[in-house]
Amino acid sequence: MFGIITHTGRRSGRTYATPLNVFTKGTRYVFALTYGSDTDWVKNVIAAGGCTIKTRSRMVQLRDPKLFRDPERRDIPIVVRRALGLISVNEFLEMTASAEGES
């Protein structure tokens, strides 16, 4: 699944829109960190405690960002899991949809 997250710069205060692949499992949204966890968008989301994602023509407020490592990529669909393995991606960011966050 593809989505565009909206997040605020932690130093600039500017609003940014970043297109990303996202994988959902219930109210959990998992992002494969193909460029690692040291990217500005990841730092912005963690500093803010969440972000908004537009996916499938709806906006969802995400909260409680958690970084985790999973060399086996268990939360990712098998076809994508293999591709991520080829480029050695094992860092992920997980967030939860706010109950009131869907529109």
mmCIF file of the C-alpha atoms, coordinates in Angstrom:
data_MODEL
# 
_entry.id   MODEL 
# 
loop_
_atom_site.group_PDB 
_atom_site.id 
_atom_site.type_symbol 
_atom_site.label_atom_id 
_atom_site.label_alt_id 
_atom_site.label_comp_id 
_atom_site.label_asym_id 
_atom_site.label_entity_id 
_atom_site.label_seq_id 
_atom_site.pdbx_PDB_ins_code 
_atom_site.Cartn_x 
_atom_site.Cartn_y 
_atom_site.Cartn_z 
_atom_site.occupancy 
_atom_site.B_iso_or_equiv 
_atom_site.pdbx_formal_charge 
_atom_site.auth_seq_id 
_atom_site.auth_comp_id 
_atom_site.auth_asym_id 
_atom_site.auth_atom_id 
_atom_site.pdbx_PDB_model_num 
ATOM 1   C CA . MET A 1 1   ? 0.000   0.000   0.000  1.00 0.00 ? 1   MET A CA 1 
ATOM 2   C CA . PHE A 1 2   ? 1.131   3.524   -0.711 1.00 0.00 ? 2   PHE A CA 1 
ATOM 3   C CA . GLY A 1 3   ? 0.479   6.650   1.323  1.00 0.00 ? 3   GLY A CA 1 
ATOM 4   C CA . ILE A 1 4   ? 1.596   10.211  1.848  1.00 0.00 ? 4   ILE A CA 1 
ATOM 5   C CA . ILE A 1 5   ? 2.457   11.196  5.390  1.00 0.00 ? 5   ILE A CA 1 
ATOM 6   C CA . THR A 1 6   ? 2.223   14.773  6.569  1.00 0.00 ? 6   THR A CA 1 
ATOM 7   C CA . HIS A 1 7   ? 4.680   15.713  9.296  1.00 0.00 ? 7   HIS A CA 1 
ATOM 8   C CA . THR A 1 8   ? 6.111   18.870  10.818 1.00 0.00 ? 8   THR A CA 1 
ATOM 9   C CA . GLY A 1 9   ? 9.799   19.755  10.782 1.00 0.00 ? 9   GLY A CA 1 
ATOM 10  C CA . ARG A 1 10  ? 11.159  19.632  14.300 1.00 0.00 ? 10  ARG A CA 1 
ATOM 11  C CA . ARG A 1 11  ? 13.434  22.662  13.757 1.00 0.00 ? 11  ARG A CA 1 
ATOM 12  C CA . SER A 1 12  ? 11.817  24.539  10.878 1.00 0.00 ? 12  SER A CA 1 
ATOM 13  C CA . GLY A 1 13  ? 8.173   24.072  11.875 1.00 0.00 ? 13  GLY A CA 1 
ATOM 14  C CA . ARG A 1 14  ? 7.383   23.569  8.166  1.00 0.00 ? 14  ARG A CA 1 
ATOM 15  C CA . THR A 1 15  ? 4.854   21.004  7.026  1.00 0.00 ? 15  THR A CA 1 
ATOM 16  C CA . TYR A 1 16  ? 6.187   18.246  4.786  1.00 0.00 ? 16  TYR A CA 1 
ATOM 17  C CA . ALA A 1 17  ? 4.474   15.578  2.679  1.00 0.00 ? 17  ALA A CA 1 
ATOM 18  C CA . THR A 1 18  ? 6.483   12.402  2.165  1.00 0.00 ? 18  THR A CA 1 
ATOM 19  C CA . PRO A 1 19  ? 5.330   9.517   -0.062 1.00 0.00 ? 19  PRO A CA 1 
ATOM 20  C CA . LEU A 1 20  ? 5.988   6.095   1.473  1.00 0.00 ? 20  LEU A CA 1 
ATOM 21  C CA . ASN A 1 21  ? 5.095   2.450   1.246  1.00 0.00 ? 21  ASN A CA 1 
ATOM 22  C CA . VAL A 1 22  ? 3.063   1.400   4.259  1.00 0.00 ? 22  VAL A CA 1 
ATOM 23  C CA . PHE A 1 23  ? 1.823   -1.962  5.440  1.00 0.00 ? 23  PHE A CA 1 
ATOM 24  C CA . THR A 1 24  ? -1.223  -2.255  7.668  1.00 0.00 ? 24  THR A CA 1 
ATOM 25  C CA . LYS A 1 25  ? -2.336  -4.854  10.146 1.00 0.00 ? 25  LYS A CA 1 
ATOM 26  C CA . GLY A 1 26  ? -5.542  -3.799  11.867 1.00 0.00 ? 26  GLY A CA 1 
ATOM 27  C CA . THR A 1 27  ? -4.848  -0.404  13.410 1.00 0.00 ? 27  THR A CA 1 
ATOM 28  C CA . ARG A 1 28  ? -1.061  -0.822  13.058 1.00 0.00 ? 28  ARG A CA 1 
ATOM 29  C CA . TYR A 1 29  ? 0.808   0.936   10.272 1.00 0.00 ? 29  TYR A CA 1 
ATOM 30  C CA . VAL A 1 30  ? 4.345   -0.302  9.548  1.00 0.00 ? 30  VAL A CA 1 
ATOM 31  C CA . PHE A 1 31  ? 6.883   1.584   7.430  1.00 0.00 ? 31  PHE A CA 1 
ATOM 32  C CA . ALA A 1 32  ? 10.023  -0.113  6.095  1.00 0.00 ? 32  ALA A CA 1 
ATOM 33  C CA . LEU A 1 33  ? 12.917  2.282   6.638  1.00 0.00 ? 33  LEU A CA 1 
ATOM 34  C CA . THR A 1 34  ? 14.737  1.734   3.355  1.00 0.00 ? 34  THR A CA 1 
ATOM 35  C CA . TYR A 1 35  ? 17.022  4.713   4.085  1.00 0.00 ? 35  TYR A CA 1 
ATOM 36  C CA . GLY A 1 36  ? 17.399  3.892   7.774  1.00 0.00 ? 36  GLY A CA 1 
ATOM 37  C CA . SER A 1 37  ? 16.091  5.483   10.941 1.00 0.00 ? 37  SER A CA 1 
ATOM 38  C CA . ASP A 1 38  ? 18.344  8.549   10.696 1.00 0.00 ? 38  ASP A CA 1 
ATOM 39  C CA . THR A 1 39  ? 16.218  10.323  8.078  1.00 0.00 ? 39  THR A CA 1 
ATOM 40  C CA . ASP A 1 40  ? 14.544  13.649  8.798  1.00 0.00 ? 40  ASP A CA 1 
ATOM 41  C CA . TRP A 1 41  ? 11.000  12.374  8.282  1.00 0.00 ? 41  TRP A CA 1 
ATOM 42  C CA . VAL A 1 42  ? 11.531  9.621   10.876 1.00 0.00 ? 42  VAL A CA 1 
ATOM 43  C CA . LYS A 1 43  ? 13.046  12.059  13.367 1.00 0.00 ? 43  LYS A CA 1 
ATOM 44  C CA . ASN A 1 44  ? 10.185  14.534  12.771 1.00 0.00 ? 44  ASN A CA 1 
ATOM 45  C CA . VAL A 1 45  ? 7.491   11.905  13.323 1.00 0.00 ? 45  VAL A CA 1 
ATOM 46  C CA . ILE A 1 46  ? 9.125   10.600  16.503 1.00 0.00 ? 46  ILE A CA 1 
ATOM 47  C CA . ALA A 1 47  ? 9.644   14.127  17.881 1.00 0.00 ? 47  ALA A CA 1 
ATOM 48  C CA . ALA A 1 48  ? 6.001   15.016  17.191 1.00 0.00 ? 48  ALA A CA 1 
ATOM 49  C CA . GLY A 1 49  ? 4.628   11.723  18.530 1.00 0.00 ? 49  GLY A CA 1 
ATOM 50  C CA . GLY A 1 50  ? 2.886   10.929  15.260 1.00 0.00 ? 50  GLY A CA 1 
ATOM 51  C CA . CYS A 1 51  ? 1.713   12.203  11.887 1.00 0.00 ? 51  CYS A CA 1 
ATOM 52  C CA . THR A 1 52  ? -1.150  12.028  9.431  1.00 0.00 ? 52  THR A CA 1 
ATOM 53  C CA . ILE A 1 53  ? -1.283  9.652   6.489  1.00 0.00 ? 53  ILE A CA 1 
ATOM 54  C CA . LYS A 1 54  ? -3.426  9.897   3.389  1.00 0.00 ? 54  LYS A CA 1 
ATOM 55  C CA . THR A 1 55  ? -4.026  6.509   1.880  1.00 0.00 ? 55  THR A CA 1 
ATOM 56  C CA . ARG A 1 56  ? -6.863  5.069   -0.169 1.00 0.00 ? 56  ARG A CA 1 
ATOM 57  C CA . SER A 1 57  ? -8.464  8.534   -0.327 1.00 0.00 ? 57  SER A CA 1 
ATOM 58  C CA . ARG A 1 58  ? -8.779  8.890   3.441  1.00 0.00 ? 58  ARG A CA 1 
ATOM 59  C CA . MET A 1 59  ? -6.828  10.662  6.144  1.00 0.00 ? 59  MET A CA 1 
ATOM 60  C CA . VAL A 1 60  ? -5.721  8.757   9.251  1.00 0.00 ? 60  VAL A CA 1 
ATOM 61  C CA . GLN A 1 61  ? -4.043  10.255  12.308 1.00 0.00 ? 61  GLN A CA 1 
ATOM 62  C CA . LEU A 1 62  ? -1.166  8.050   13.485 1.00 0.00 ? 62  LEU A CA 1 
ATOM 63  C CA . ARG A 1 63  ? 0.314   8.103   16.989 1.00 0.00 ? 63  ARG A CA 1 
ATOM 64  C CA . ASP A 1 64  ? 2.845   6.365   19.226 1.00 0.00 ? 64  ASP A CA 1 
ATOM 65  C CA . PRO A 1 65  ? 5.755   5.911   16.793 1.00 0.00 ? 65  PRO A CA 1 
ATOM 66  C CA . LYS A 1 66  ? 8.051   3.022   17.701 1.00 0.00 ? 66  LYS A CA 1 
ATOM 67  C CA . LEU A 1 67  ? 11.266  2.075   15.968 1.00 0.00 ? 67  LEU A CA 1 
ATOM 68  C CA . PHE A 1 68  ? 12.105  -1.616  15.833 1.00 0.00 ? 68  PHE A CA 1 
ATOM 69  C CA . ARG A 1 69  ? 14.461  -4.012  14.096 1.00 0.00 ? 69  ARG A CA 1 
ATOM 70  C CA . ASP A 1 70  ? 13.301  -7.246  12.513 1.00 0.00 ? 70  ASP A CA 1 
ATOM 71  C CA . PRO A 1 71  ? 15.838  -8.986  10.254 1.00 0.00 ? 71  PRO A CA 1 
ATOM 72  C CA . GLU A 1 72  ? 13.123  -11.479 9.285  1.00 0.00 ? 72  GLU A CA 1 
ATOM 73  C CA . ARG A 1 73  ? 10.680  -8.703  8.281  1.00 0.00 ? 73  ARG A CA 1 
ATOM 74  C CA . ARG A 1 74  ? 7.687   -10.615 9.716  1.00 0.00 ? 74  ARG A CA 1 
ATOM 75  C CA . ASP A 1 75  ? 5.220   -7.690  9.495  1.00 0.00 ? 75  ASP A CA 1 
ATOM 76  C CA . ILE A 1 76  ? 5.744   -7.280  5.748  1.00 0.00 ? 76  ILE A CA 1 
ATOM 77  C CA . PRO A 1 77  ? 3.984   -9.235  2.955  1.00 0.00 ? 77  PRO A CA 1 
ATOM 78  C CA . ILE A 1 78  ? 6.159   -12.075 1.687  1.00 0.00 ? 78  ILE A CA 1 
ATOM 79  C CA . VAL A 1 79  ? 6.803   -10.660 -1.805 1.00 0.00 ? 79  VAL A CA 1 
ATOM 80  C CA . VAL A 1 80  ? 7.952   -7.327  -0.372 1.00 0.00 ? 80  VAL A CA 1 
ATOM 81  C CA . ARG A 1 81  ? 9.815   -9.115  2.426  1.00 0.00 ? 81  ARG A CA 1 
ATOM 82  C CA . ARG A 1 82  ? 12.054  -10.782 -0.125 1.00 0.00 ? 82  ARG A CA 1 
ATOM 83  C CA . ALA A 1 83  ? 12.763  -7.513  -1.943 1.00 0.00 ? 83  ALA A CA 1 
ATOM 84  C CA . LEU A 1 84  ? 13.602  -5.764  1.341  1.00 0.00 ? 84  LEU A CA 1 
ATOM 85  C CA . GLY A 1 85  ? 15.908  -8.644  2.201  1.00 0.00 ? 85  GLY A CA 1 
ATOM 86  C CA . LEU A 1 86  ? 17.851  -8.089  -1.012 1.00 0.00 ? 86  LEU A CA 1 
ATOM 87  C CA . ILE A 1 87  ? 18.646  -4.536  0.074  1.00 0.00 ? 87  ILE A CA 1 
ATOM 88  C CA . SER A 1 88  ? 19.171  -5.525  3.744  1.00 0.00 ? 88  SER A CA 1 
ATOM 89  C CA . VAL A 1 89  ? 16.295  -3.501  5.220  1.00 0.00 ? 89  VAL A CA 1 
ATOM 90  C CA . ASN A 1 90  ? 15.625  -4.544  8.804  1.00 0.00 ? 90  ASN A CA 1 
ATOM 91  C CA . GLU A 1 91  ? 14.567  -1.269  10.475 1.00 0.00 ? 91  GLU A CA 1 
ATOM 92  C CA . PHE A 1 92  ? 10.904  -0.324  10.713 1.00 0.00 ? 92  PHE A CA 1 
ATOM 93  C CA . LEU A 1 93  ? 8.680   2.350   12.184 1.00 0.00 ? 93  LEU A CA 1 
ATOM 94  C CA . GLU A 1 94  ? 5.328   1.329   13.589 1.00 0.00 ? 94  GLU A CA 1 
ATOM 95  C CA . MET A 1 95  ? 2.441   3.611   14.505 1.00 0.00 ? 95  MET A CA 1 
ATOM 96  C CA . THR A 1 96  ? -1.126  3.102   15.614 1.00 0.00 ? 96  THR A CA 1 
ATOM 97  C CA . ALA A 1 97  ? -4.208  4.753   14.119 1.00 0.00 ? 97  ALA A CA 1 
ATOM 98  C CA . SER A 1 98  ? -6.026  7.042   16.531 1.00 0.00 ? 98  SER A CA 1 
ATOM 99  C CA . ALA A 1 99  ? -9.619  5.972   17.050 1.00 0.00 ? 99  ALA A CA 1 
ATOM 100 C CA . GLU A 1 100 ? -10.830 9.488   16.239 1.00 0.00 ? 100 GLU A CA 1 
ATOM 101 C CA . GLY A 1 101 ? -8.212  9.930   13.518 1.00 0.00 ? 101 GLY A CA 1 
ATOM 102 C CA . GLU A 1 102 ? -10.039 8.562   10.482 1.00 0.00 ? 102 GLU A CA 1 
ATOM 103 C CA . SER A 1 103 ? -12.019 10.668  8.069  1.00 0.00 ? 103 SER A CA 1 
# 
